[in-house]
Amino acid sequence: MRSISTAVIDRTIDRWEGDCSPSTLKNTVSAPTRVLDEAVRDEIIAANPARVRARRRARSSAADLGRKIPTLGEVQSLADACRSIHAAYGDFVLLSALLAARVSEVAGLVVGDIDWDNLLVTIARQYFPGSKGLCLKPTKNRQARKVPILKPLEPVLRRMTDGREHDHPLLRGPRGGVLTTGTLSRATDWTNLVQRLGHPGLRRHDLRHAGATWFANAGVPLHIVSDILGHASIETTKGYLHTSTSELMLAAERTNQHLRQAESAR
């Protein structure tokens, strides 16, 4: 354990990055990360070098800087394209983005999770692959959280909940099965679909990033955005937020105005 340093991990991941996708890297590194966590708890090492690398990774990489987070209108167009194949696929896209939820969490929603009195959705469970197939389990951090219902999502949720029993699944596929990211990918030919719509490389998980970015750009405090996403750390939340070109232009406009006012006053 003591021989695994941050430098060793850095060199290894740097070597893999040219050939492996971000998700492959994340899944590969997760196992030694957990082992090293145990080594920290047992006081064999002082800090987990894998987590040191994780805190520094790829936020500033060219891939992340070039990633374009879709607007609400673009997500709605994507949902319409998916809905032309089956309504459930379009609903899946909107729920993922407007709840800023993980795909597995969208699959775990039931009708009773929708609180119309307070306009909130409770996210308490997820469908996740297990040794015997999909299994229902708590959320990633094992804590339920509440997410506000945004106006564009309200008519969708009304349609999905009206007249239905509270314990019924909120969303199911064309044959009544649980929808997963793989199901959505295959059914919609996702890679080619997002390419045609002008979002090459857009992942299903990027819909969650989009929702998080919309909340943040609207001025919602970062700690609230973190709660909406179900993150234990605000540092994790920061990695989900992507500044668009239009936001940068707006920032420049506001700053230029401030500078002009300051100069006039002086």
C-alpha positions as CSV (number, residue, x, y, z in Angstrom):
1,M,0.0,0.0,0.0
2,R,2.8,2.4,0.9
3,S,4.5,2.0,-2.4
4,I,1.4,3.3,-4.4
5,S,2.1,7.0,-4.6
6,T,0.2,9.8,-6.4
7,A,3.0,9.9,-8.9
8,V,2.6,6.2,-9.7
9,I,-1.2,6.7,-10.2
10,D,-0.7,9.8,-12.2
11,R,1.7,8.1,-14.6
12,T,-0.5,5.1,-15.0
13,I,-3.7,7.1,-15.7
14,D,-1.8,9.5,-18.0
15,R,-0.7,6.4,-20.0
16,W,-4.3,5.0,-20.2
17,E,-6.0,8.3,-21.1
18,G,-5.0,8.1,-24.7
19,D,-6.6,4.7,-25.2
20,C,-9.5,4.5,-22.7
21,S,-12.7,6.4,-22.3
22,P,-13.4,8.4,-19.1
23,S,-15.9,5.9,-17.9
24,T,-13.4,3.0,-18.4
25,L,-10.8,4.9,-16.4
26,K,-13.3,5.7,-13.7
27,N,-14.4,2.1,-13.3
28,T,-10.9,0.7,-13.4
29,V,-9.6,3.1,-10.8
30,S,-12.6,2.7,-8.5
31,A,-11.4,-0.7,-7.1
32,P,-7.9,0.4,-6.0
33,T,-9.4,3.6,-4.7
34,R,-11.6,1.7,-2.3
35,V,-8.8,-0.6,-1.2
36,L,-6.6,2.5,-0.5
37,D,-9.6,4.0,1.5
38,E,-9.4,1.0,3.8
39,A,-5.6,1.5,4.1
40,V,-6.2,5.0,5.3
41,R,-8.8,3.9,7.8
42,D,-6.4,1.2,9.1
43,E,-3.7,4.0,9.3
44,I,-1.4,2.1,6.9
45,I,-1.1,5.3,4.8
46,A,-2.0,8.9,5.6
47,A,-4.0,9.8,2.5
48,N,-5.5,8.1,-0.5
49,P,-3.3,9.0,-3.5
50,A,-6.1,7.8,-5.9
51,R,-8.5,10.4,-4.5
52,V,-5.8,13.1,-4.7
53,R,-5.7,12.4,-8.4
54,A,-9.5,12.3,-8.7
55,R,-9.8,15.8,-7.2
56,R,-7.4,17.2,-9.9
57,R,-8.6,15.2,-12.8
58,A,-9.8,16.4,-16.1
59,R,-11.9,19.4,-15.2
60,S,-9.5,21.5,-17.2
61,S,-8.8,18.9,-19.9
62,A,-9.4,19.8,-23.5
63,A,-12.3,17.3,-23.8
64,D,-14.2,18.9,-20.9
65,L,-13.5,22.5,-22.1
66,G,-14.9,21.5,-25.5
67,R,-18.0,19.8,-24.2
68,K,-21.1,21.6,-25.1
69,I,-24.0,21.3,-22.6
70,P,-27.3,21.4,-24.4
71,T,-29.9,24.1,-23.8
72,L,-33.4,23.3,-22.7
73,G,-34.7,23.7,-26.2
74,E,-32.0,21.3,-27.5
75,V,-32.9,18.7,-24.9
76,Q,-36.6,19.1,-25.8
77,S,-35.7,18.5,-29.4
78,L,-33.7,15.4,-28.4
79,A,-36.7,14.2,-26.4
80,D,-39.0,14.7,-29.3
81,A,-36.6,12.7,-31.6
82,C,-36.6,9.9,-29.0
83,R,-40.4,10.1,-28.5
84,S,-40.8,9.4,-32.2
85,I,-39.5,5.9,-31.5
86,H,-41.5,5.5,-28.3
87,A,-43.0,8.1,-25.8
88,A,-41.1,6.5,-22.9
89,Y,-37.7,7.3,-24.4
90,G,-38.6,11.0,-24.7
91,D,-39.9,11.1,-21.2
92,F,-36.7,9.4,-20.0
93,V,-34.6,12.2,-21.6
94,L,-36.6,15.0,-20.0
95,L,-36.7,13.4,-16.5
96,S,-32.9,12.9,-16.6
97,A,-32.2,16.5,-17.5
98,L,-34.9,18.4,-15.6
99,L,-34.4,16.4,-12.4
100,A,-30.6,16.4,-12.9
101,A,-30.9,12.7,-12.0
102,R,-28.8,9.7,-12.8
103,V,-30.3,7.3,-15.4
104,S,-30.6,4.6,-12.8
105,E,-32.5,6.9,-10.5
106,V,-35.0,7.8,-13.2
107,A,-35.7,4.1,-13.6
108,G,-36.3,3.8,-9.9
109,L,-39.0,6.5,-9.6
110,V,-42.6,5.5,-8.6
111,V,-45.8,7.6,-8.9
112,G,-45.8,8.3,-5.1
113,D,-42.4,10.0,-5.4
114,I,-44.2,13.0,-7.0
115,D,-45.3,15.5,-4.3
116,W,-47.8,17.8,-6.1
117,D,-48.5,19.8,-2.9
118,N,-44.9,21.1,-2.7
119,L,-43.9,20.5,-6.4
120,L,-41.1,18.2,-5.4
121,V,-39.8,14.8,-6.5
122,T,-38.2,12.4,-4.0
123,I,-35.3,10.4,-5.4
124,A,-34.8,7.5,-3.1
125,R,-33.8,4.5,-5.1
126,Q,-32.2,3.3,-8.3
127,Y,-32.1,0.2,-10.5
128,F,-28.5,-1.0,-10.8
129,P,-26.9,-4.0,-12.5
130,G,-26.1,-6.8,-10.0
131,S,-24.9,-10.3,-10.1
132,K,-28.4,-11.6,-10.9
133,G,-29.4,-8.8,-13.3
134,L,-31.0,-5.4,-12.4
135,C,-31.7,-4.9,-8.7
136,L,-33.5,-2.1,-6.8
137,K,-31.2,-0.4,-4.3
138,P,-30.8,2.9,-2.5
139,T,-29.3,5.9,-4.2
140,K,-25.5,6.1,-4.6
141,N,-25.0,7.8,-1.3
142,R,-27.8,5.8,0.3
143,Q,-29.8,9.0,1.1
144,A,-33.1,10.1,-0.4
145,R,-33.2,13.7,-1.7
146,K,-35.8,16.1,-3.0
147,V,-35.7,17.9,-6.4
148,P,-38.0,20.7,-7.4
149,I,-40.3,20.2,-10.3
150,L,-39.4,22.7,-13.0
151,K,-42.2,24.2,-15.1
152,P,-41.2,22.4,-18.4
153,L,-41.4,19.1,-16.6
154,E,-44.8,19.6,-14.9
155,P,-47.1,18.6,-17.8
156,V,-45.0,15.5,-18.4
157,L,-45.3,14.4,-14.8
158,R,-49.0,15.2,-14.7
159,R,-49.5,12.9,-17.7
160,M,-47.4,10.2,-16.1
161,T,-49.2,10.3,-12.7
162,D,-52.8,11.2,-13.3
163,G,-55.1,8.3,-12.1
164,R,-52.3,5.9,-11.3
165,E,-51.6,4.1,-8.0
166,H,-48.8,5.5,-5.8
167,D,-46.7,2.4,-5.9
168,H,-46.7,2.0,-9.6
169,P,-43.4,2.6,-11.5
170,L,-43.4,6.1,-13.0
171,L,-41.7,5.0,-16.2
172,R,-41.3,1.8,-18.1
173,G,-40.2,0.8,-21.6
174,P,-42.4,-0.3,-24.5
175,R,-42.6,-3.9,-23.2
176,G,-43.0,-2.9,-19.6
177,G,-39.4,-3.4,-18.6
178,V,-37.0,-1.2,-16.6
179,L,-35.3,1.4,-18.9
180,T,-31.5,1.5,-18.6
181,T,-28.9,3.6,-20.3
182,G,-28.1,0.7,-22.6
183,T,-31.7,0.2,-23.5
184,L,-32.1,3.8,-24.5
185,S,-28.8,3.7,-26.4
186,R,-29.8,0.7,-28.5
187,A,-33.4,1.6,-29.1
188,T,-32.7,5.2,-30.3
189,D,-29.3,4.6,-32.0
190,W,-28.1,7.2,-29.6
191,T,-24.7,7.9,-31.0
192,N,-26.0,8.6,-34.5
193,L,-29.0,10.4,-33.2
194,V,-27.1,13.0,-31.2
195,Q,-24.6,13.4,-34.0
196,R,-27.5,14.3,-36.4
197,L,-28.9,16.8,-33.9
198,G,-25.6,18.6,-33.6
199,H,-24.4,17.1,-30.2
200,P,-21.6,14.6,-31.2
201,G,-20.4,12.6,-28.2
202,L,-23.3,13.6,-25.9
203,R,-23.7,10.9,-23.3
204,R,-26.9,10.0,-21.4
205,H,-25.2,11.1,-18.2
206,D,-24.5,14.6,-19.8
207,L,-28.3,15.2,-19.4
208,R,-27.7,15.3,-15.6
209,H,-24.8,17.7,-16.2
210,A,-27.1,19.9,-18.2
211,G,-29.7,20.0,-15.4
212,A,-27.0,20.9,-12.9
213,T,-25.6,23.6,-15.1
214,W,-29.1,25.1,-15.6
215,F,-29.7,25.3,-11.9
216,A,-26.3,26.9,-11.3
217,N,-26.6,29.4,-14.2
218,A,-30.0,30.5,-12.8
219,G,-28.2,31.6,-9.6
220,V,-29.1,28.7,-7.3
221,P,-26.5,28.6,-4.6
222,L,-23.9,25.8,-5.1
223,H,-24.7,24.0,-1.8
224,I,-28.4,23.7,-3.0
225,V,-27.3,22.4,-6.4
226,S,-25.1,19.9,-4.5
227,D,-28.2,18.8,-2.5
228,I,-30.3,18.5,-5.7
229,L,-27.6,16.2,-7.3
230,G,-27.2,14.2,-4.1
231,H,-23.4,14.9,-3.8
232,A,-21.6,14.6,-0.5
233,S,-19.1,17.2,-1.5
234,I,-19.5,20.6,-3.3
235,E,-16.2,19.8,-5.0
236,T,-17.9,16.9,-6.8
237,T,-20.7,19.3,-7.8
238,K,-18.2,21.7,-9.3
239,G,-17.1,19.0,-11.8
240,Y,-20.7,18.8,-13.1
241,L,-21.0,22.5,-14.0
242,H,-20.0,23.7,-17.4
243,T,-19.8,27.4,-18.4
244,S,-21.3,28.0,-21.8
245,T,-19.9,30.6,-24.3
246,S,-23.1,32.7,-23.8
247,E,-22.5,32.8,-20.1
248,L,-18.9,33.9,-20.6
249,M,-20.1,36.7,-23.0
250,L,-22.7,37.8,-20.4
251,A,-20.0,37.8,-17.7
252,A,-17.8,40.0,-19.9
253,E,-20.8,42.4,-20.5
254,R,-21.5,42.7,-16.8
255,T,-17.8,43.2,-16.0
256,N,-17.4,45.8,-18.7
257,Q,-20.4,47.7,-17.4
258,H,-19.0,47.6,-13.9
259,L,-15.6,48.9,-15.0
260,R,-17.3,51.7,-17.0
261,Q,-19.3,52.7,-13.9
262,A,-16.3,52.6,-11.7
263,E,-14.2,54.7,-14.1
264,S,-17.0,57.3,-14.4
265,A,-17.3,57.5,-10.6
266,R,-13.6,58.0,-10.3
